[in-house]
Amino acid sequence: MCFKTEVFTMLANVAWTYLLHEFFERKKVKIVNKNGMSLFLSEMIERHDCPLSKGMKDNLRALKVLRDDVEHKLLGRADKKWLGLFQACCLNFDKAMCDLFGKSLSLSHELSFALQFTKLNLEQLTTLNRYEIPAHIDAVDARLAEGMTEDQMADLEYQFRVVYTLDAVTKSRAHFQFVQPDSAEGKDIRNVLVQHKLADHLYPHKAGAVVALIQQRTGQAFSLRNHTQAWRKFDVRPRKGAAQPENTNREYCVYHTAHGDYTFSDQWVQLLQSEVNDPQKFEALKAFKI
């Protein structure tokens, strides 16, 4: 389908306008301006008695920027840049409709999932933003974030994001799992979503520091060679000179492009400590060929 951004933003604006008109009419609230015209969606979401959350309002403000621009420009080349905004808009609409008018109106039974007829190409997904985007589209994208804080940008009601994990599973189990946002697992996922950058404090240990910690905690003669054997055995990071040095196991290690080296997490230290404290595992580690 062509013109996804153009069509979606206009239809979403109409749908939300009708929803809020219905809400205010049921409350016997007059929502007409001095000219006798019904209030626009942008006017209704700024009212103090608007029932929508802040994240929902931020999402609709962003969609208004896009909708206003599609009246004058074709933005189709950038559809994928704003899929998170569109998905959040859909989820917000169903939630608002259920909260305001009853769960029996939910669309989730008829429109549970977006069906696609092509496989997910992870390489395409990860390189999406490398494509050249016209200047006018980048300008629109920049305007969406004007005046917004990191917390607002991370709000899933403003912009929906998904963490994909590829697990080795049997045919009877799905690769993708859906969890409730308020569950413990859902909260953990949200913490991942709002971690925009890999913080240095998550990977504080250089290789030499890891060796020193293992020696101190175990009392064993653990060397840099043993550490190299360990990261190779557990496939924690690529070998020196690899074409993609950033392809690490992020639970244990991260590559720093700025200074071309690796640092390791507390979880890595704990794993090594456990291995070294087990005589049989430590002997196996020392016998690992590098």
C-alpha positions as CSV (number, residue, x, y, z in Angstrom):
1,M,0.0,0.0,0.0
2,C,1.3,3.4,-0.9
3,F,0.9,6.6,1.1
4,K,0.7,4.8,4.5
5,T,1.8,8.0,6.4
6,E,-0.6,10.2,4.5
7,V,-3.6,7.9,4.8
8,F,-3.0,6.8,8.4
9,T,-2.5,10.3,9.9
10,M,-5.7,11.6,8.3
11,L,-7.9,8.6,9.2
12,A,-6.5,8.5,12.7
13,N,-7.3,12.2,13.2
14,V,-10.9,11.6,12.2
15,A,-11.2,8.5,14.4
16,W,-9.9,10.3,17.5
17,T,-12.0,13.4,16.8
18,Y,-15.2,11.3,16.7
19,L,-14.1,9.5,19.9
20,L,-13.6,12.7,21.9
21,H,-16.7,14.3,20.5
22,E,-18.7,11.3,21.8
23,F,-17.0,11.5,25.2
24,F,-17.8,15.2,25.6
25,E,-21.3,14.9,24.3
26,R,-22.1,12.2,26.8
27,K,-20.7,14.5,29.5
28,K,-23.0,17.3,28.2
29,V,-20.0,19.5,27.6
30,K,-20.3,22.1,24.9
31,I,-17.4,21.7,22.4
32,V,-18.0,24.3,19.8
33,N,-16.0,27.4,19.1
34,K,-17.2,31.0,18.6
35,N,-18.0,30.3,15.0
36,G,-20.3,27.4,15.9
37,M,-17.9,24.8,14.6
38,S,-17.0,21.7,16.6
39,L,-13.6,21.8,18.2
40,F,-10.7,20.3,16.4
41,L,-8.9,17.3,17.9
42,S,-5.9,19.5,18.6
43,E,-8.1,21.8,20.6
44,M,-9.8,19.0,22.6
45,I,-6.6,17.4,23.8
46,E,-5.5,20.7,25.2
47,R,-8.6,21.1,27.4
48,H,-8.2,20.5,31.1
49,D,-11.0,18.0,31.1
50,C,-9.6,15.9,28.3
51,P,-9.6,12.2,29.5
52,L,-6.4,11.1,27.7
53,S,-3.1,10.5,29.3
54,K,0.0,12.7,28.7
55,G,1.6,10.0,26.5
56,M,-1.5,9.7,24.3
57,K,-1.7,13.5,23.9
58,D,2.0,13.6,22.9
59,N,1.4,10.9,20.4
60,L,-1.6,12.8,18.8
61,R,0.4,16.1,18.7
62,A,3.1,14.2,16.8
63,L,0.6,12.8,14.4
64,K,-0.9,16.3,13.8
65,V,2.6,17.5,12.7
66,L,2.7,14.6,10.2
67,R,-0.9,15.1,9.1
68,D,-0.4,18.8,8.5
69,D,2.7,18.1,6.4
70,V,1.0,15.5,4.2
71,E,-1.3,18.1,2.9
72,H,1.7,19.6,1.1
73,K,4.3,16.9,0.8
74,L,4.6,13.2,0.1
75,L,6.2,11.5,3.1
76,G,5.8,7.9,2.0
77,R,9.6,7.3,1.8
78,A,9.7,7.7,5.5
79,D,6.8,5.5,6.5
80,K,9.1,3.1,8.5
81,K,10.5,6.0,10.6
82,W,7.2,6.5,12.2
83,L,5.8,3.0,12.6
84,G,6.3,3.2,16.3
85,L,4.1,6.3,16.5
86,F,1.4,4.7,14.4
87,Q,1.4,1.5,16.4
88,A,1.1,3.4,19.7
89,C,-1.8,5.4,18.2
90,C,-3.7,2.2,17.5
91,L,-3.1,0.7,20.9
92,N,-4.0,4.0,22.6
93,F,-7.2,4.3,20.6
94,D,-8.4,0.8,21.7
95,K,-7.4,1.5,25.3
96,A,-9.2,4.9,25.3
97,M,-12.3,3.5,23.8
98,C,-12.5,0.7,26.3
99,D,-11.7,3.0,29.3
100,L,-14.3,5.6,28.2
101,F,-17.1,3.4,26.8
102,G,-16.6,-0.1,28.0
103,K,-14.4,-3.1,27.2
104,S,-17.1,-4.7,25.0
105,L,-16.1,-2.2,22.3
106,S,-12.5,-3.5,22.1
107,L,-11.1,-4.1,18.7
108,S,-8.5,-6.6,20.0
109,H,-10.7,-9.6,19.2
110,E,-11.1,-8.7,15.5
111,L,-7.7,-6.9,15.0
112,S,-5.4,-8.7,17.4
113,F,-2.3,-8.6,15.2
114,A,-1.0,-6.9,12.1
115,L,-0.6,-9.7,9.6
116,Q,2.3,-9.5,7.2
117,F,3.1,-11.5,4.1
118,T,6.9,-11.2,4.1
119,K,9.4,-12.5,6.6
120,L,11.2,-10.1,9.0
121,N,14.6,-9.3,7.5
122,L,16.6,-8.4,10.6
123,E,19.4,-7.0,8.6
124,Q,17.0,-4.6,6.8
125,L,15.5,-3.6,10.2
126,T,18.9,-2.8,11.8
127,T,20.1,-0.8,8.8
128,L,16.9,1.1,8.1
129,N,18.1,4.4,9.3
130,R,21.2,4.3,7.1
131,Y,19.2,5.0,4.0
132,E,19.3,8.6,2.7
133,I,16.2,10.4,3.8
134,P,15.2,13.7,2.0
135,A,16.0,16.8,4.0
136,H,12.3,17.8,4.3
137,I,11.5,14.5,6.0
138,D,14.4,14.8,8.4
139,A,13.1,18.3,9.2
140,V,9.6,16.9,10.0
141,D,11.1,14.2,12.1
142,A,13.1,16.8,14.1
143,R,10.0,18.8,14.8
144,L,8.3,15.8,16.3
145,A,10.8,15.8,19.1
146,E,10.9,19.5,19.8
147,G,10.5,20.3,23.4
148,M,10.2,16.7,24.5
149,T,12.2,15.1,27.3
150,E,13.8,11.7,27.1
151,D,11.1,10.3,29.5
152,Q,8.4,11.6,27.1
153,M,10.1,10.0,24.1
154,A,10.4,6.8,26.0
155,D,6.7,6.7,26.9
156,L,5.2,3.6,25.1
157,E,1.9,5.6,24.7
158,Y,3.9,8.1,22.7
159,Q,5.9,5.7,20.6
160,F,5.6,1.9,20.6
161,R,8.8,-0.1,20.5
162,V,9.5,-3.8,20.6
163,V,12.5,-5.8,21.7
164,Y,12.9,-8.9,19.4
165,T,14.8,-11.9,20.8
166,L,15.7,-14.9,18.7
167,D,15.6,-18.1,20.9
168,A,16.2,-21.7,20.0
169,V,12.7,-23.2,20.5
170,T,10.8,-26.2,19.4
171,K,8.2,-26.0,16.7
172,S,5.4,-26.0,19.3
173,R,6.7,-22.7,20.8
174,A,6.7,-19.2,19.3
175,H,9.8,-17.1,18.9
176,F,7.8,-14.0,19.9
177,Q,6.1,-13.6,23.3
178,F,3.6,-11.0,24.4
179,V,3.7,-9.9,28.0
180,Q,1.5,-7.6,30.1
181,P,3.2,-4.2,30.6
182,D,2.5,-4.2,34.3
183,S,4.0,-7.6,34.9
184,A,7.5,-8.1,36.3
185,E,8.8,-9.2,32.8
186,G,7.0,-6.3,31.2
187,K,8.7,-3.8,33.5
188,D,12.1,-5.4,32.8
189,I,11.4,-5.0,29.0
190,R,10.4,-1.3,29.6
191,N,13.7,-0.8,31.4
192,V,15.5,-2.1,28.3
193,L,13.5,0.1,26.0
194,V,14.3,3.3,27.8
195,Q,18.0,2.5,28.0
196,H,18.9,4.4,24.8
197,K,22.6,4.1,25.1
198,L,24.9,1.5,26.6
199,A,26.0,3.1,29.8
200,D,29.6,2.7,30.8
201,H,28.6,1.7,34.4
202,L,27.0,-1.4,33.0
203,Y,30.4,-2.6,31.6
204,P,33.0,-1.2,34.1
205,H,35.7,-3.8,33.9
206,K,38.6,-4.1,31.5
207,A,40.2,-7.5,30.9
208,G,43.0,-6.8,33.4
209,A,40.6,-5.7,36.1
210,V,38.5,-8.9,35.5
211,V,41.6,-11.0,36.1
212,A,42.5,-9.2,39.3
213,L,38.9,-9.6,40.6
214,I,38.8,-13.3,39.9
215,Q,42.2,-13.8,41.6
216,Q,41.0,-11.8,44.6
217,R,37.7,-13.6,44.9
218,T,38.8,-17.1,44.3
219,G,42.4,-17.2,45.4
220,Q,43.2,-19.1,42.2
221,A,46.0,-18.3,39.7
222,F,43.7,-16.9,37.0
223,S,45.6,-15.2,34.2
224,L,45.0,-13.1,31.1
225,R,45.4,-16.2,29.0
226,N,42.7,-17.9,31.1
227,H,40.5,-14.9,30.5
228,T,41.0,-15.1,26.7
229,Q,40.2,-18.8,26.9
230,A,37.0,-17.9,28.7
231,W,35.7,-15.3,26.3
232,R,36.4,-17.5,23.4
233,K,34.8,-20.6,25.0
234,F,31.6,-18.7,25.9
235,D,31.7,-16.7,22.6
236,V,31.5,-13.4,24.4
237,R,33.3,-11.2,21.9
238,P,34.9,-11.5,18.4
239,R,38.5,-12.2,17.9
240,K,41.0,-9.4,17.3
241,G,40.7,-8.0,13.8
242,A,37.1,-9.2,13.3
243,A,35.2,-7.3,10.6
244,Q,32.4,-6.5,13.1
245,P,34.0,-6.1,16.5
246,E,30.7,-4.8,18.0
247,N,29.1,-8.2,17.7
248,T,29.4,-9.1,21.3
249,N,27.2,-10.9,23.9
250,R,25.8,-7.8,25.5
251,E,25.1,-9.6,28.7
252,Y,28.8,-9.8,29.3
253,C,30.7,-7.5,27.0
254,V,30.6,-4.4,24.9
255,Y,32.9,-2.9,22.3
256,H,33.9,0.8,22.5
257,T,34.3,2.2,19.0
258,A,35.9,5.4,20.3
259,H,39.0,3.7,21.8
260,G,38.8,0.3,20.1
261,D,38.6,-2.0,23.1
262,Y,36.2,-4.1,25.1
263,T,34.9,-3.9,28.6
264,F,33.0,-6.4,30.7
265,S,30.0,-6.5,33.0
266,D,29.6,-7.6,36.6
267,Q,27.7,-10.6,35.2
268,W,30.8,-11.7,33.4
269,V,32.9,-11.5,36.5
270,Q,30.2,-13.6,38.4
271,L,30.2,-16.2,35.7
272,L,34.0,-16.5,35.7
273,Q,34.0,-16.7,39.5
274,S,31.6,-19.6,39.4
275,E,33.7,-21.4,36.8
276,V,37.0,-20.9,38.6
277,N,35.5,-22.0,42.0
278,D,34.5,-25.3,40.4
279,P,37.8,-27.4,40.0
280,Q,36.4,-29.5,37.2
281,K,35.1,-26.5,35.2
282,F,38.3,-24.6,35.8
283,E,40.5,-27.4,34.5
284,A,38.3,-27.6,31.4
285,L,38.6,-23.9,30.9
286,K,42.4,-24.0,31.2
287,A,42.4,-26.9,28.6
288,F,40.4,-24.9,26.1
289,K,42.4,-24.4,22.9
290,I,42.8,-20.9,21.6
